[in-house]
Structures are given as structure tokens and as C-alpha cells.
């Protein structure tokens, strides 16, 4: 009698519902990200310092050197001086460089030298989760470096809340997502570290100077302006500048969906690449 009651009660107990596809992808993404975080956490200071060198040189050379002369003749589009004008661009520049370079070299190291990347491809996880996990690690790298530049910017300007606001960080995260996603795709495709250097010289370095970092794109001729607005960094730089210094009525809200769309497109390209990757 007791066995019958137990069996009948157990038969009425609702079974746990299977996890949705989205939940599975998200849990797999966190697992991939955690693996990269375990390797990254021992190098946090190095990562934060690596992307700080170039922005500091630009700040000293352009912001304080050239800027002292420009302030007498040119009124900056945002900020009280040319130094303040370029500081949001330095934040965008550092996050772009480290998100892309750190992600690319991390994948290339596992693929070409450590020979451990095949183990990752054999994991029973969704290809999109592989891309998103690696991309999240790249976002973290970019944010760590950008935080160092933000501290420097606050020290130079004294404007704490200009650089610490939700819109500023939203654009910064989207920028890191775009270039970390690009870094994943490049890391999967290149055949050697020399190829990474070539791509960096022909892709990242031009964007560093053409992405509205040192100038206001609205002052350019129409043809050149169209080229500049094809660069994702331009939307980040102009958006960060507006978030830091301008009222909300002048914020370029179109920058958020544009960067988000690029990041999503790169995610699907990266997932496709992961699903067809053969190392």
C-alpha cells in the first residue's frame, strides 16, 4: 500500500522543464568566458598598463603640446580645450586596440603555438557561445585598459562625472564588443602572427587616426566625411565626446544601434566561422 502511494505521488510530481536554447547558449558562453578569465586574472595589471602607453603619448604630444597652440585659434566642438576634446577619443582608441589585439593574439596563441584550440572546438557547446565567450573576454580586456585612460582623463580635467555616466559606459562596452568580435574572426582566420601585424597596420592603425579621435568629422569635406563615418570607431568617439561634455539633446543616439548592429553581425559571422573551423 505504501509503495503504491509513493509511486502514485511520484508519478504526479512535475518533471523539470528542459532549459531553453537561449539558456544553454548563455551558460556555455559563461563557461568559455570563465576559462579565459582564469588566464586573464593573473595579468590584470599588465593588461591595464599595455594599452595606456599610446594614449599617454598622444595626450602629451597632441593634447598638451599641439593643443596649447590650437586652443588660441580653434574652439573645440566639445570640451573646454583641445586636450579635453581628444580625451574621449583616447578612451575609445585604447579600448579598440586592446579588445582587438588581445583577443586576436589569445586565439592565435592557442591555435598556432599552444595547440590547445582543437580541444575548444571539440567541446559540446554552441558555436555562438564560443564566439560570445571569447568576445566577452575581449570586452573585459578593453574595459580594463579603458579604465586606466579614464582615470588619467579625470586627473587631467577634474571632471569626474563627465567620464562616469551610463551612456559613456554603454558606448564603451559596445565599442569593445565590436572590436573584440572582429578580433575573434581575425584570430580564427590568420595563419601566423605576422599576418596579425599586417592586419593591425592596415586596419587598426588607420582607424586610430581616421576614427574622429583628433578631429571633428563634421568639419570634413563630404566625400571624406562619408569614409570616416564608415568606421565604427567614429561613432564611439563622437558618442563618448557627447556623453562626456554635451547635453542629452545633442547626443548622437544613432551611434548605439549602429554599434550594436555591427557587434551582432560580427557575432553571427564568428559563430559561422567557429562551426566551420578546422585546425
Order of alpha helices (4+ residues) and beta strands (2+ residues): alpha-alpha-alpha-alpha-alpha-alpha-alpha-alpha-alpha-alpha-alpha-alpha-alpha-alpha-alpha
